[in-house]
Amino acid sequence: MSETQNPKPYDLGERTKKFAKSVREYVKSLFKTLTNIEDAKQLIKSSGSVGANYIEAEEALSKKDFVMRIKICRKEAKESRYWLELIEPKDNQIKEKEALIQEATELTKIFGSIIEKSK
């Protein structure tokens, strides 16, 4: 896809990287319960996978490959939201948790929109 076909009003690559970094910062200060530790491992993987798959989408070999990678981005953003909802934050982390859930939701919608426009 050429740059003229896909004008980017913002850098989605940077946004997905920021999301993954924010998740990592959030996880560092969670309660170290068994469930939080296990759920956080999954959250770290899925949040990082959003951006990694976006990089793959930008380098797609075909439109079909691009759409498949974007679908994976959407799936990983949804999964990140799921793990965020399960993790138990400290009282002072509730707003941060809500902001991360909001970002995961927005990323899911953005990737869904890209999929629809690619049809």
N, C-alpha and C positions, 0 to 999 in steps of 0.2 A: 504494500500500500504506500502510495506516495504521500508526502507531507501535505500536498494540496487536497488530497482526498480526505485526510483525517486531521483537520486543524485542532490543536489542543489548547483550549483556553486556560488550562492549568496542567501541571506536570503530574500525571497519574502515577508515574514511576516514583517520583519523590514522595507523593502522598502515601503510597502503599508502604514505602520504606519508613516513613515517619510513623505510620500506624504500627508496624512491627517493632520499632524502637520504643514507642510509647507503651506497648504491651509488655515489653521486657522490663521497663522501669516499674510498671505497676506490679508485676509478678515479684520483683525483688523484695518488696516490703509486705507481702501477704503473710498471714499467719501460716506457719509451717506445719499444718495438719496433713495427715496422709492424703485426704481427698483433695485438698488444695494443691499439694505437690503433684499428684498424678494428673489432675485437671490442668494445672499450669503447664505441664510438659506438653500436653495436647494443644493447648492454646498457643504456646510458643511456636510449635510446628505449623499449625494452620495459619497463624498471622504472618509468619515469614513466607509461607507458600503463596500467599496472595500476591506479593510483590515479585517473587521469583517466577511465578507463572506469567505475570504481566510482562516481565523482561522477555520470556519465551514468546509471548504473543507479538511483541514488537518485532521479533526476528522471524516471524512465521514464514514458512515456505509457500503457503497458499492461503486463500481465503478460508478454506475449510479448516486448516491448521490453526489459523488465527481465531476463528470462532470457538474451536474446541478449547484452546488455551484460555480464552476469556470465560468460557463456561466453568473451567476449573477455578479461575480467579473468583467467580461468583460463589461457587461451592465452598471454597476455602474461607471466604468472608462470612458466609452463613454459618459455617462450622465454628469460626472464631467467636461469633455472637453466642452460639450455644454454650461454649466453654466459659465465656465471660458470665453468662447468666448462672451457671452452676457454681462458680467460685465464690467463696464467702470472704468478702473484704472486711478490713478493719473499719470502724466507724468513720475514720477520717479519709477513707478511700471510696466511699459510696459515690461521690460526685465524679471521681475519676473513672470508676466502673461504668457509670451511666454515660459518660462522654465516649468511652471506648465502645460501648454497645451502640451508641448513636453513629459513630464512625463506621463500624462494621456494617450497620444497616445501610448507611449512605453508599458505601462501597458496593454492597450487594445490588442496590438500585442502579448505580452507575454502570456496573457490568451487565446488568439485565438490559439496560437501555442500549448499550453497545451491541449486545446480541440481537436485539430487535431491529436496530438500524442496519445490521449486517445481513439481514435476510433478503 
